[in-house]
Amino acid sequence: MERVIQLHVERLPEGVFLATSDDVQGLVAQGRSASEAIEIAKDVARKLLDAQTPGAGAVVGDSFDCSLVVPVEA
């Protein structure tokens, strides 16, 4: 099963990228690049969603939103 969540990625003044999501409570990921932050966010989202389940690139600007497809166990 997969779930699509909205991810917000922004470049912080320190030069790192921060990824958060209103769709997954507690999802916060930081990376040296936008793609690293997204990859970390994908792993964090999967772990957070699994814990909630019973039984179970290039940046145009300094901030952007994107969809993230996260596989979760049924």
PDB file of N, CA, C, O and CB in Angstrom:
ATOM      1  N   MET A   1       0.842  -1.165   0.000  1.00  0.00           N
ATOM      2  CA  MET A   1       0.000   0.000   0.000  1.00  0.00           C
ATOM      3  C   MET A   1       0.896   1.241   0.000  1.00  0.00           C
ATOM      4  O   MET A   1       1.985   1.237   0.574  1.00  0.00           O
ATOM      5  CB  MET A   1      -0.963  -0.009   1.217  1.00  0.00           C
ATOM      6  N   GLU A   2       0.428   2.276  -0.639  1.00  0.00           N
ATOM      7  CA  GLU A   2       1.149   3.551  -0.656  1.00  0.00           C
ATOM      8  C   GLU A   2       0.215   4.659  -0.193  1.00  0.00           C
ATOM      9  O   GLU A   2      -1.007   4.557  -0.300  1.00  0.00           O
ATOM     10  CB  GLU A   2       1.709   3.861  -2.075  1.00  0.00           C
ATOM     11  N   ARG A   3       0.813   5.697   0.312  1.00  0.00           N
ATOM     12  CA  ARG A   3       0.050   6.863   0.753  1.00  0.00           C
ATOM     13  C   ARG A   3       0.766   8.111   0.254  1.00  0.00           C
ATOM     14  O   ARG A   3       1.989   8.200   0.357  1.00  0.00           O
ATOM     15  CB  ARG A   3      -0.109   6.888   2.315  1.00  0.00           C
ATOM     16  N   VAL A   4       0.032   9.065  -0.278  1.00  0.00           N
ATOM     17  CA  VAL A   4       0.604  10.313  -0.765  1.00  0.00           C
ATOM     18  C   VAL A   4       0.458  11.358   0.331  1.00  0.00           C
ATOM     19  O   VAL A   4      -0.636  11.571   0.853  1.00  0.00           O
ATOM     20  CB  VAL A   4      -0.084  10.781  -2.089  1.00  0.00           C
ATOM     21  N   ILE A   5       1.555  12.003   0.674  1.00  0.00           N
ATOM     22  CA  ILE A   5       1.517  13.075   1.662  1.00  0.00           C
ATOM     23  C   ILE A   5       2.131  14.325   1.047  1.00  0.00           C
ATOM     24  O   ILE A   5       2.963  14.244   0.143  1.00  0.00           O
ATOM     25  CB  ILE A   5       2.268  12.668   2.967  1.00  0.00           C
ATOM     26  N   GLN A   6       1.715  15.466   1.543  1.00  0.00           N
ATOM     27  CA  GLN A   6       2.304  16.731   1.108  1.00  0.00           C
ATOM     28  C   GLN A   6       3.511  17.023   1.978  1.00  0.00           C
ATOM     29  O   GLN A   6       3.463  16.884   3.201  1.00  0.00           O
ATOM     30  CB  GLN A   6       1.269  17.896   1.179  1.00  0.00           C
ATOM     31  N   LEU A   7       4.584  17.427   1.335  1.00  0.00           N
ATOM     32  CA  LEU A   7       5.833  17.716   2.030  1.00  0.00           C
ATOM     33  C   LEU A   7       6.206  19.162   1.742  1.00  0.00           C
ATOM     34  O   LEU A   7       6.133  19.611   0.598  1.00  0.00           O
ATOM     35  CB  LEU A   7       6.975  16.737   1.590  1.00  0.00           C
ATOM     36  N   HIS A   8       6.605  19.887   2.773  1.00  0.00           N
ATOM     37  CA  HIS A   8       7.073  21.264   2.611  1.00  0.00           C
ATOM     38  C   HIS A   8       8.581  21.267   2.850  1.00  0.00           C
ATOM     39  O   HIS A   8       9.049  20.824   3.899  1.00  0.00           O
ATOM     40  CB  HIS A   8       6.332  22.252   3.597  1.00  0.00           C
ATOM     41  N   VAL A   9       9.341  21.770   1.870  1.00  0.00           N
ATOM     42  CA  VAL A   9      10.795  21.813   1.973  1.00  0.00           C
ATOM     43  C   VAL A   9      11.241  23.259   1.856  1.00  0.00           C
ATOM     44  O   VAL A   9      10.818  23.980   0.953  1.00  0.00           O
ATOM     45  CB  VAL A   9      11.469  20.930   0.882  1.00  0.00           C
ATOM     46  N   GLU A  10      12.100  23.676   2.779  1.00  0.00           N
ATOM     47  CA  GLU A  10      12.612  25.039   2.711  1.00  0.00           C
ATOM     48  C   GLU A  10      14.091  25.080   3.078  1.00  0.00           C
ATOM     49  O   GLU A  10      14.580  24.280   3.875  1.00  0.00           O
ATOM     50  CB  GLU A  10      11.812  25.959   3.637  1.00  0.00           C
ATOM     51  N   ARG A  11      14.784  26.038   2.469  1.00  0.00           N
ATOM     52  CA  ARG A  11      16.191  26.244   2.780  1.00  0.00           C
ATOM     53  C   ARG A  11      16.254  27.177   3.990  1.00  0.00           C
ATOM     54  O   ARG A  11      15.669  28.259   3.982  1.00  0.00           O
ATOM     55  CB  ARG A  11      16.980  26.837   1.546  1.00  0.00           C
ATOM     56  N   LEU A  12      16.968  26.746   5.025  1.00  0.00           N
ATOM     57  CA  LEU A  12      17.135  27.552   6.224  1.00  0.00           C
ATOM     58  C   LEU A  12      18.313  28.512   6.045  1.00  0.00           C
ATOM     59  O   LEU A  12      19.179  28.272   5.204  1.00  0.00           O
ATOM     60  CB  LEU A  12      17.348  26.650   7.464  1.00  0.00           C
ATOM     61  N   PRO A  13      18.355  29.595   6.824  1.00  0.00           N
ATOM     62  CA  PRO A  13      19.456  30.553   6.711  1.00  0.00           C
ATOM     63  C   PRO A  13      20.836  29.902   6.892  1.00  0.00           C
ATOM     64  O   PRO A  13      21.832  30.400   6.368  1.00  0.00           O
ATOM     65  CB  PRO A  13      19.277  31.656   7.736  1.00  0.00           C
ATOM     66  N   GLU A  14      20.888  28.810   7.623  1.00  0.00           N
ATOM     67  CA  GLU A  14      22.157  28.117   7.856  1.00  0.00           C
ATOM     68  C   GLU A  14      22.625  27.358   6.621  1.00  0.00           C
ATOM     69  O   GLU A  14      23.743  26.844   6.596  1.00  0.00           O
ATOM     70  CB  GLU A  14      22.023  27.157   9.029  1.00  0.00           C
ATOM     71  N   GLY A  15      21.771  27.283   5.590  1.00  0.00           N
ATOM     72  CA  GLY A  15      22.132  26.599   4.351  1.00  0.00           C
ATOM     73  C   GLY A  15      21.642  25.173   4.241  1.00  0.00           C
ATOM     74  O   GLY A  15      21.809  24.555   3.190  1.00  0.00           O
ATOM     75  N   VAL A  16      21.044  24.626   5.287  1.00  0.00           N
ATOM     76  CA  VAL A  16      20.496  23.271   5.229  1.00  0.00           C
ATOM     77  C   VAL A  16      19.032  23.334   4.816  1.00  0.00           C
ATOM     78  O   VAL A  16      18.419  24.401   4.825  1.00  0.00           O
ATOM     79  CB  VAL A  16      20.647  22.549   6.596  1.00  0.00           C
ATOM     80  N   PHE A  17      18.482  22.184   4.456  1.00  0.00           N
ATOM     81  CA  PHE A  17      17.085  22.110   4.032  1.00  0.00           C
ATOM     82  C   PHE A  17      16.267  21.383   5.089  1.00  0.00           C
ATOM     83  O   PHE A  17      16.706  20.381   5.653  1.00  0.00           O
ATOM     84  CB  PHE A  17      16.958  21.398   2.664  1.00  0.00           C
ATOM     85  N   LEU A  18      15.074  21.904   5.348  1.00  0.00           N
ATOM     86  CA  LEU A  18      14.171  21.346   6.340  1.00  0.00           C
ATOM     87  C   LEU A  18      12.905  20.881   5.640  1.00  0.00           C
ATOM     88  O   LEU A  18      12.291  21.637   4.887  1.00  0.00           O
ATOM     89  CB  LEU A  18      13.847  22.381   7.449  1.00  0.00           C
ATOM     90  N   ALA A  19      12.514  19.633   5.890  1.00  0.00           N
ATOM     91  CA  ALA A  19      11.294  19.066   5.316  1.00  0.00           C
ATOM     92  C   ALA A  19      10.317  18.762   6.444  1.00  0.00           C
ATOM     93  O   ALA A  19      10.676  18.119   7.431  1.00  0.00           O
ATOM     94  CB  ALA A  19      11.604  17.779   4.485  1.00  0.00           C
ATOM     95  N   THR A  20       9.077  19.229   6.291  1.00  0.00           N
ATOM     96  CA  THR A  20       8.024  18.975   7.269  1.00  0.00           C
ATOM     97  C   THR A  20       6.744  18.611   6.523  1.00  0.00           C
ATOM     98  O   THR A  20       6.646  18.800   5.311  1.00  0.00           O
ATOM     99  CB  THR A  20       7.799  20.215   8.195  1.00  0.00           C
ATOM    100  N   SER A  21       5.765  18.088   7.260  1.00  0.00           N
ATOM    101  CA  SER A  21       4.491  17.749   6.645  1.00  0.00           C
ATOM    102  C   SER A  21       3.367  17.928   7.656  1.00  0.00           C
ATOM    103  O   SER A  21       3.478  17.506   8.807  1.00  0.00           O
ATOM    104  CB  SER A  21       4.511  16.307   6.104  1.00  0.00           C
ATOM    105  N   ASP A  22       2.292  18.554   7.213  1.00  0.00           N
ATOM    106  CA  ASP A  22       1.090  18.649   8.046  1.00  0.00           C
ATOM    107  C   ASP A  22       0.306  17.338   8.000  1.00  0.00           C
ATOM    108  O   ASP A  22      -0.571  17.106   8.832  1.00  0.00           O
ATOM    109  CB  ASP A  22       0.196  19.825   7.582  1.00  0.00           C
ATOM    110  N   ASP A  23       0.624  16.474   7.020  1.00  0.00           N
ATOM    111  CA  ASP A  23      -0.100  15.216   6.851  1.00  0.00           C
ATOM    112  C   ASP A  23       0.361  14.118   7.811  1.00  0.00           C
ATOM    113  O   ASP A  23      -0.400  13.198   8.113  1.00  0.00           O
ATOM    114  CB  ASP A  23       0.052  14.737   5.436  1.00  0.00           C
ATOM    115  N   VAL A  24       1.606  14.213   8.291  1.00  0.00           N
ATOM    116  CA  VAL A  24       2.152  13.198   9.194  1.00  0.00           C
ATOM    117  C   VAL A  24       2.686  13.913  10.427  1.00  0.00           C
ATOM    118  O   VAL A  24       3.722  14.578  10.380  1.00  0.00           O
ATOM    119  CB  VAL A  24       3.279  12.346   8.496  1.00  0.00           C
ATOM    120  N   GLN A  25       1.963  13.765  11.527  1.00  0.00           N
ATOM    121  CA  GLN A  25       2.358  14.428  12.769  1.00  0.00           C
ATOM    122  C   GLN A  25       3.756  13.991  13.188  1.00  0.00           C
ATOM    123  O   GLN A  25       4.045  12.796  13.254  1.00  0.00           O
ATOM    124  CB  GLN A  25       1.349  14.124  13.889  1.00  0.00           C
ATOM    125  N   GLY A  26       4.622  14.959  13.470  1.00  0.00           N
ATOM    126  CA  GLY A  26       5.968  14.680  13.941  1.00  0.00           C
ATOM    127  C   GLY A  26       7.017  14.554  12.855  1.00  0.00           C
ATOM    128  O   GLY A  26       8.191  14.346  13.161  1.00  0.00           O
ATOM    129  N   LEU A  27       6.626  14.676  11.582  1.00  0.00           N
ATOM    130  CA  LEU A  27       7.597  14.528  10.503  1.00  0.00           C
ATOM    131  C   LEU A  27       8.436  15.801  10.380  1.00  0.00           C
ATOM    132  O   LEU A  27       7.934  16.863  10.013  1.00  0.00           O
ATOM    133  CB  LEU A  27       6.883  14.215   9.165  1.00  0.00           C
ATOM    134  N   VAL A  28       9.700  15.670  10.690  1.00  0.00           N
ATOM    135  CA  VAL A  28      10.679  16.743  10.532  1.00  0.00           C
ATOM    136  C   VAL A  28      11.970  16.081  10.072  1.00  0.00           C
ATOM    137  O   VAL A  28      12.463  15.157  10.718  1.00  0.00           O
ATOM    138  CB  VAL A  28      10.886  17.565  11.877  1.00  0.00           C
ATOM    139  N   ALA A  29      12.519  16.552   8.957  1.00  0.00           N
ATOM    140  CA  ALA A  29      13.763  15.986   8.445  1.00  0.00           C
ATOM    141  C   ALA A  29      14.652  17.109   7.942  1.00  0.00           C
ATOM    142  O   ALA A  29      14.168  18.091   7.378  1.00  0.00           O
ATOM    143  CB  ALA A  29      13.490  14.958   7.319  1.00  0.00           C
ATOM    144  N   GLN A  30      15.946  16.961   8.149  1.00  0.00           N
ATOM    145  CA  GLN A  30      16.899  17.981   7.734  1.00  0.00           C
ATOM    146  C   GLN A  30      17.996  17.320   6.909  1.00  0.00           C
ATOM    147  O   GLN A  30      18.453  16.223   7.229  1.00  0.00           O
ATOM    148  CB  GLN A  30      17.498  18.725   8.964  1.00  0.00           C
ATOM    149  N   GLY A  31      18.415  18.002   5.840  1.00  0.00           N
ATOM    150  CA  GLY A  31      19.482  17.469   5.006  1.00  0.00           C
ATOM    151  C   GLY A  31      20.355  18.572   4.454  1.00  0.00           C
ATOM    152  O   GLY A  31      19.986  19.746   4.480  1.00  0.00           O
ATOM    153  N   ARG A  32      21.523  18.185   3.951  1.00  0.00           N
ATOM    154  CA  ARG A  32      22.450  19.159   3.364  1.00  0.00           C
ATOM    155  C   ARG A  32      21.991  19.625   1.998  1.00  0.00           C
ATOM    156  O   ARG A  32      22.427  20.668   1.510  1.00  0.00           O
ATOM    157  CB  ARG A  32      23.839  18.565   3.256  1.00  0.00           C
ATOM    158  N   SER A  33      21.099  18.843   1.374  1.00  0.00           N
ATOM    159  CA  SER A  33      20.511  19.216   0.090  1.00  0.00           C
ATOM    160  C   SER A  33      19.017  18.936   0.163  1.00  0.00           C
ATOM    161  O   SER A  33      18.552  18.233   1.060  1.00  0.00           O
ATOM    162  CB  SER A  33      21.179  18.437  -1.099  1.00  0.00           C
ATOM    163  N   ALA A  34      18.267  19.492  -0.788  1.00  0.00           N
ATOM    164  CA  ALA A  34      16.826  19.246  -0.810  1.00  0.00           C
ATOM    165  C   ALA A  34      16.544  17.761  -1.014  1.00  0.00           C
ATOM    166  O   ALA A  34      15.660  17.199  -0.368  1.00  0.00           O
ATOM    167  CB  ALA A  34      16.150  20.077  -1.918  1.00  0.00           C
ATOM    168  N   SER A  35      17.297  17.126  -1.914  1.00  0.00           N
ATOM    169  CA  SER A  35      17.049  15.707  -2.174  1.00  0.00           C
ATOM    170  C   SER A  35      17.388  14.849  -0.951  1.00  0.00           C
ATOM    171  O   SER A  35      16.710  13.855  -0.690  1.00  0.00           O
ATOM    172  CB  SER A  35      17.865  15.241  -3.388  1.00  0.00           C
ATOM    173  N   GLU A  36      18.421  15.219  -0.206  1.00  0.00           N
ATOM    174  CA  GLU A  36      18.750  14.476   1.011  1.00  0.00           C
ATOM    175  C   GLU A  36      17.639  14.649   2.053  1.00  0.00           C
ATOM    176  O   GLU A  36      17.256  13.682   2.712  1.00  0.00           O
ATOM    177  CB  GLU A  36      20.110  14.949   1.587  1.00  0.00           C
ATOM    178  N   ALA A  37      17.125  15.861   2.202  1.00  0.00           N
ATOM    179  CA  ALA A  37      16.035  16.105   3.149  1.00  0.00           C
ATOM    180  C   ALA A  37      14.786  15.306   2.759  1.00  0.00           C
ATOM    181  O   ALA A  37      14.094  14.778   3.629  1.00  0.00           O
ATOM    182  CB  ALA A  37      15.706  17.614   3.213  1.00  0.00           C
ATOM    183  N   ILE A  38      14.498  15.215   1.469  1.00  0.00           N
ATOM    184  CA  ILE A  38      13.337  14.460   0.995  1.00  0.00           C
ATOM    185  C   ILE A  38      13.521  12.973   1.258  1.00  0.00           C
ATOM    186  O   ILE A  38      12.586  12.309   1.706  1.00  0.00           O
ATOM    187  CB  ILE A  38      13.106  14.708  -0.504  1.00  0.00           C
ATOM    188  N   GLU A  39      14.699  12.440   0.991  1.00  0.00           N
ATOM    189  CA  GLU A  39      14.963  11.021   1.246  1.00  0.00           C
ATOM    190  C   GLU A  39      14.838  10.695   2.735  1.00  0.00           C
ATOM    191  O   GLU A  39      14.266   9.669   3.104  1.00  0.00           O
ATOM    192  CB  GLU A  39      16.363  10.638   0.739  1.00  0.00           C
ATOM    193  N   ILE A  40      15.370  11.561   3.580  1.00  0.00           N
ATOM    194  CA  ILE A  40      15.255  11.352   5.026  1.00  0.00           C
ATOM    195  C   ILE A  40      13.797  11.444   5.446  1.00  0.00           C
ATOM    196  O   ILE A  40      13.333  10.651   6.265  1.00  0.00           O
ATOM    197  CB  ILE A  40      16.107  12.386   5.804  1.00  0.00           C
ATOM    198  N   ALA A  41      13.060  12.423   4.881  1.00  0.00           N
ATOM    199  CA  ALA A  41      11.640  12.587   5.200  1.00  0.00           C
ATOM    200  C   ALA A  41      10.849  11.350   4.798  1.00  0.00           C
ATOM    201  O   ALA A  41       9.924  10.951   5.506  1.00  0.00           O
ATOM    202  CB  ALA A  41      11.071  13.829   4.498  1.00  0.00           C
ATOM    203  N   LYS A  42      11.200  10.743   3.675  1.00  0.00           N
ATOM    204  CA  LYS A  42      10.504   9.537   3.227  1.00  0.00           C
ATOM    205  C   LYS A  42      10.687   8.408   4.245  1.00  0.00           C
ATOM    206  O   LYS A  42       9.734   7.703   4.579  1.00  0.00           O
ATOM    207  CB  LYS A  42      11.020   9.097   1.835  1.00  0.00           C
ATOM    208  N   ASP A  43      11.904   8.246   4.726  1.00  0.00           N
ATOM    209  CA  ASP A  43      12.178   7.200   5.717  1.00  0.00           C
ATOM    210  C   ASP A  43      11.463   7.495   7.038  1.00  0.00           C
ATOM    211  O   ASP A  43      10.873   6.600   7.644  1.00  0.00           O
ATOM    212  CB  ASP A  43      13.697   7.071   5.954  1.00  0.00           C
ATOM    213  N   VAL A  44      11.518   8.749   7.478  1.00  0.00           N
ATOM    214  CA  VAL A  44      10.854   9.149   8.728  1.00  0.00           C
ATOM    215  C   VAL A  44       9.340   8.968   8.600  1.00  0.00           C
ATOM    216  O   VAL A  44       8.695   8.454   9.514  1.00  0.00           O
ATOM    217  CB  VAL A  44      11.193  10.626   9.086  1.00  0.00           C
ATOM    218  N   ALA A  45       8.777   9.387   7.469  1.00  0.00           N
ATOM    219  CA  ALA A  45       7.335   9.254   7.256  1.00  0.00           C
ATOM    220  C   ALA A  45       6.919   7.794   7.293  1.00  0.00           C
ATOM    221  O   ALA A  45       5.907   7.449   7.903  1.00  0.00           O
ATOM    222  CB  ALA A  45       6.925   9.885   5.921  1.00  0.00           C
ATOM    223  N   ARG A  46       7.700   6.926   6.637  1.00  0.00           N
ATOM    224  CA  ARG A  46       7.372   5.500   6.631  1.00  0.00           C
ATOM    225  C   ARG A  46       7.361   4.946   8.054  1.00  0.00           C
ATOM    226  O   ARG A  46       6.455   4.203   8.430  1.00  0.00           O
ATOM    227  CB  ARG A  46       8.377   4.717   5.761  1.00  0.00           C
ATOM    228  N   LYS A  47       8.364   5.310   8.837  1.00  0.00           N
ATOM    229  CA  LYS A  47       8.437   4.819  10.213  1.00  0.00           C
ATOM    230  C   LYS A  47       7.291   5.363  11.064  1.00  0.00           C
ATOM    231  O   LYS A  47       6.701   4.627  11.855  1.00  0.00           O
ATOM    232  CB  LYS A  47       9.778   5.201  10.840  1.00  0.00           C
ATOM    233  N   LEU A  48       6.975   6.649  10.903  1.00  0.00           N
ATOM    234  CA  LEU A  48       5.873   7.230  11.675  1.00  0.00           C
ATOM    235  C   LEU A  48       4.540   6.614  11.278  1.00  0.00           C
ATOM    236  O   LEU A  48       3.715   6.313  12.141  1.00  0.00           O
ATOM    237  CB  LEU A  48       5.825   8.747  11.480  1.00  0.00           C
ATOM    238  N   LEU A  49       4.320   6.422   9.975  1.00  0.00           N
ATOM    239  CA  LEU A  49       3.064   5.834   9.509  1.00  0.00           C
ATOM    240  C   LEU A  49       2.957   4.370   9.924  1.00  0.00           C
ATOM    241  O   LEU A  49       1.876   3.908  10.291  1.00  0.00           O
ATOM    242  CB  LEU A  49       2.947   5.960   7.985  1.00  0.00           C
ATOM    243  N   ASP A  50       4.068   3.635   9.869  1.00  0.00           N
ATOM    244  CA  ASP A  50       4.056   2.243  10.324  1.00  0.00           C
ATOM    245  C   ASP A  50       3.707   2.167  11.807  1.00  0.00           C
ATOM    246  O   ASP A  50       2.976   1.275  12.236  1.00  0.00           O
ATOM    247  CB  ASP A  50       5.421   1.575  10.063  1.00  0.00           C
ATOM    248  N   ALA A  51       4.234   3.110  12.585  1.00  0.00           N
ATOM    249  CA  ALA A  51       3.957   3.126  14.029  1.00  0.00           C
ATOM    250  C   ALA A  51       2.490   3.441  14.309  1.00  0.00           C
ATOM    251  O   ALA A  51       1.944   3.010  15.325  1.00  0.00           O
ATOM    252  CB  ALA A  51       4.856   4.155  14.734  1.00  0.00           C
ATOM    253  N   GLN A  52       1.856   4.188  13.415  1.00  0.00           N
ATOM    254  CA  GLN A  52       0.451   4.547  13.592  1.00  0.00           C
ATOM    255  C   GLN A  52      -0.485   3.476  13.064  1.00  0.00           C
ATOM    256  O   GLN A  52      -1.670   3.464  13.398  1.00  0.00           O
ATOM    257  CB  GLN A  52       0.159   5.859  12.906  1.00  0.00           C
ATOM    258  N   THR A  53       0.046   2.563  12.230  1.00  0.00           N
ATOM    259  CA  THR A  53      -0.771   1.522  11.613  1.00  0.00           C
ATOM    260  C   THR A  53      -0.942   0.363  12.582  1.00  0.00           C
ATOM    261  O   THR A  53       0.050  -0.163  13.087  1.00  0.00           O
ATOM    262  CB  THR A  53      -0.136   1.035  10.290  1.00  0.00           C
ATOM    263  N   PRO A  54      -2.176  -0.048  12.856  1.00  0.00           N
ATOM    264  CA  PRO A  54      -2.375  -1.199  13.738  1.00  0.00           C
ATOM    265  C   PRO A  54      -1.681  -2.434  13.167  1.00  0.00           C
ATOM    266  O   PRO A  54      -1.869  -2.762  11.995  1.00  0.00           O
ATOM    267  CB  PRO A  54      -3.881  -1.476  13.940  1.00  0.00           C
ATOM    268  N   GLY A  55      -0.890  -3.115  13.975  1.00  0.00           N
ATOM    269  CA  GLY A  55      -0.171  -4.292  13.511  1.00  0.00           C
ATOM    270  C   GLY A  55       1.110  -3.969  12.749  1.00  0.00           C
ATOM    271  O   GLY A  55       1.727  -4.709  11.983  1.00  0.00           O
ATOM    272  N   ALA A  56       1.274  -3.224  12.962  1.00  0.00           N
ATOM    273  CA  ALA A  56       2.425  -2.945  12.177  1.00  0.00           C
ATOM    274  C   ALA A  56       3.739  -2.301  12.716  1.00  0.00           C
ATOM    275  O   ALA A  56       4.685  -2.098  11.955  1.00  0.00           O
ATOM    276  CB  ALA A  56       1.985  -2.172  11.220  1.00  0.00           C
ATOM    277  N   GLY A  57      17.010  16.821  -5.711  1.00  0.00           N
ATOM    278  CA  GLY A  57      17.106  17.541  -6.865  1.00  0.00           C
ATOM    279  C   GLY A  57      17.354  19.052  -6.955  1.00  0.00           C
ATOM    280  O   GLY A  57      17.997  19.682  -6.116  1.00  0.00           O
ATOM    281  N   ALA A  58      16.920  19.449  -7.790  1.00  0.00           N
ATOM    282  CA  ALA A  58      17.110  20.895  -8.036  1.00  0.00           C
ATOM    283  C   ALA A  58      15.957  21.668  -7.417  1.00  0.00           C
ATOM    284  O   ALA A  58      14.802  21.266  -7.558  1.00  0.00           O
ATOM    285  CB  ALA A  58      17.208  21.201  -9.568  1.00  0.00           C
ATOM    286  N   VAL A  59      16.242  22.750  -6.745  1.00  0.00           N
ATOM    287  CA  VAL A  59      15.243  23.583  -6.093  1.00  0.00           C
ATOM    288  C   VAL A  59      15.136  24.908  -6.846  1.00  0.00           C
ATOM    289  O   VAL A  59      16.136  25.581  -7.097  1.00  0.00           O
ATOM    290  CB  VAL A  59      15.601  23.820  -4.596  1.00  0.00           C
ATOM    291  N   VAL A  60      13.908  25.264  -7.198  1.00  0.00           N
ATOM    292  CA  VAL A  60      13.705  26.501  -7.932  1.00  0.00           C
ATOM    293  C   VAL A  60      13.913  27.702  -7.036  1.00  0.00           C
ATOM    294  O   VAL A  60      14.537  28.681  -7.448  1.00  0.00           O
ATOM    295  CB  VAL A  60      12.318  26.537  -8.542  1.00  0.00           C
ATOM    296  N   GLY A  61      13.407  27.645  -5.830  1.00  0.00           N
ATOM    297  CA  GLY A  61      13.538  28.759  -4.890  1.00  0.00           C
ATOM    298  C   GLY A  61      14.050  28.257  -3.551  1.00  0.00           C
ATOM    299  O   GLY A  61      14.583  27.152  -3.455  1.00  0.00           O
ATOM    300  N   ASP A  62      13.888  29.059  -2.539  1.00  0.00           N
ATOM    301  CA  ASP A  62      14.338  28.673  -1.210  1.00  0.00           C
ATOM    302  C   ASP A  62      13.320  27.818  -0.476  1.00  0.00           C
ATOM    303  O   ASP A  62      13.638  27.251   0.569  1.00  0.00           O
ATOM    304  CB  ASP A  62      14.645  29.897  -0.399  1.00  0.00           C
ATOM    305  N   SER A  63      12.097  27.710  -1.001  1.00  0.00           N
ATOM    306  CA  SER A  63      11.036  26.979  -0.336  1.00  0.00           C
ATOM    307  C   SER A  63      10.098  26.401  -1.391  1.00  0.00           C
ATOM    308  O   SER A  63       9.812  27.065  -2.387  1.00  0.00           O
ATOM    309  CB  SER A  63      10.267  27.893   0.653  1.00  0.00           C
ATOM    310  N   PHE A  64       9.613  25.174  -1.190  1.00  0.00           N
ATOM    311  CA  PHE A  64       8.655  24.602  -2.126  1.00  0.00           C
ATOM    312  C   PHE A  64       7.870  23.492  -1.450  1.00  0.00           C
ATOM    313  O   PHE A  64       8.283  22.975  -0.412  1.00  0.00           O
ATOM    314  CB  PHE A  64       9.365  24.072  -3.382  1.00  0.00           C
ATOM    315  N   ASP A  65       6.729  23.124  -2.042  1.00  0.00           N
ATOM    316  CA  ASP A  65       5.907  22.019  -1.585  1.00  0.00           C
ATOM    317  C   ASP A  65       5.955  20.933  -2.647  1.00  0.00           C
ATOM    318  O   ASP A  65       6.047  21.234  -3.837  1.00  0.00           O
ATOM    319  CB  ASP A  65       4.440  22.474  -1.302  1.00  0.00           C
ATOM    320  N   CYS A  66       5.895  19.692  -2.237  1.00  0.00           N
ATOM    321  CA  CYS A  66       5.853  18.594  -3.183  1.00  0.00           C
ATOM    322  C   CYS A  66       5.088  17.442  -2.570  1.00  0.00           C
ATOM    323  O   CYS A  66       4.907  17.387  -1.353  1.00  0.00           O
ATOM    324  CB  CYS A  66       7.268  18.156  -3.590  1.00  0.00           C
ATOM    325  N   SER A  67       4.634  16.512  -3.416  1.00  0.00           N
ATOM    326  CA  SER A  67       3.970  15.307  -2.944  1.00  0.00           C
ATOM    327  C   SER A  67       5.013  14.232  -2.752  1.00  0.00           C
ATOM    328  O   SER A  67       5.983  14.148  -3.506  1.00  0.00           O
ATOM    329  CB  SER A  67       2.868  14.843  -3.927  1.00  0.00           C
ATOM    330  N   LEU A  68       4.810  13.414  -1.744  1.00  0.00           N
ATOM    331  CA  LEU A  68       5.745  12.331  -1.429  1.00  0.00           C
ATOM    332  C   LEU A  68       4.931  11.053  -1.301  1.00  0.00           C
ATOM    333  O   LEU A  68       4.005  10.992  -0.493  1.00  0.00           O
ATOM    334  CB  LEU A  68       6.561  12.626  -0.111  1.00  0.00           C
ATOM    335  N   VAL A  69       5.261  10.033  -2.083  1.00  0.00           N
ATOM    336  CA  VAL A  69       4.588   8.748  -2.017  1.00  0.00           C
ATOM    337  C   VAL A  69       5.367   7.868  -1.045  1.00  0.00           C
ATOM    338  O   VAL A  69       6.560   7.624  -1.228  1.00  0.00           O
ATOM    339  CB  VAL A  69       4.479   8.082  -3.435  1.00  0.00           C
ATOM    340  N   VAL A  70       4.673   7.395  -0.006  1.00  0.00           N
ATOM    341  CA  VAL A  70       5.318   6.646   1.065  1.00  0.00           C
ATOM    342  C   VAL A  70       4.694   5.256   1.141  1.00  0.00           C
ATOM    343  O   VAL A  70       3.492   5.141   1.383  1.00  0.00           O
ATOM    344  CB  VAL A  70       5.189   7.389   2.428  1.00  0.00           C
ATOM    345  N   PRO A  71       5.484   4.194   0.940  1.00  0.00           N
ATOM    346  CA  PRO A  71       4.920   2.849   1.108  1.00  0.00           C
ATOM    347  C   PRO A  71       4.701   2.544   2.584  1.00  0.00           C
ATOM    348  O   PRO A  71       5.589   2.776   3.404  1.00  0.00           O
ATOM    349  CB  PRO A  71       5.845   1.785   0.477  1.00  0.00           C
ATOM    350  N   VAL A  72       3.514   2.022   2.929  1.00  0.00           N
ATOM    351  CA  VAL A  72       3.209   1.637   4.300  1.00  0.00           C
ATOM    352  C   VAL A  72       2.648   0.232   4.290  1.00  0.00           C
ATOM    353  O   VAL A  72       1.966  -0.170   3.346  1.00  0.00           O
ATOM    354  CB  VAL A  72       2.213   2.629   4.961  1.00  0.00           C
ATOM    355  N   GLU A  73       2.935  -0.509   5.337  1.00  0.00           N
ATOM    356  CA  GLU A  73       2.423  -1.868   5.436  1.00  0.00           C
ATOM    357  C   GLU A  73       0.948  -1.838   5.802  1.00  0.00           C
ATOM    358  O   GLU A  73       0.516  -1.023   6.617  1.00  0.00           O
ATOM    359  CB  GLU A  73       3.221  -2.680   6.470  1.00  0.00           C
ATOM    360  N   ALA A  74       0.184  -2.729   5.197  1.00  0.00           N
ATOM    361  CA  ALA A  74      -1.260  -2.777   5.442  1.00  0.00           C
ATOM    362  C   ALA A  74      -1.569  -3.382   6.790  1.00  0.00           C
ATOM    363  O   ALA A  74      -2.737  -3.501   7.161  1.00  0.00           O
ATOM    364  CB  ALA A  74      -1.962  -3.568   4.352  1.00  0.00           C
TER     365      ALA A  74
END
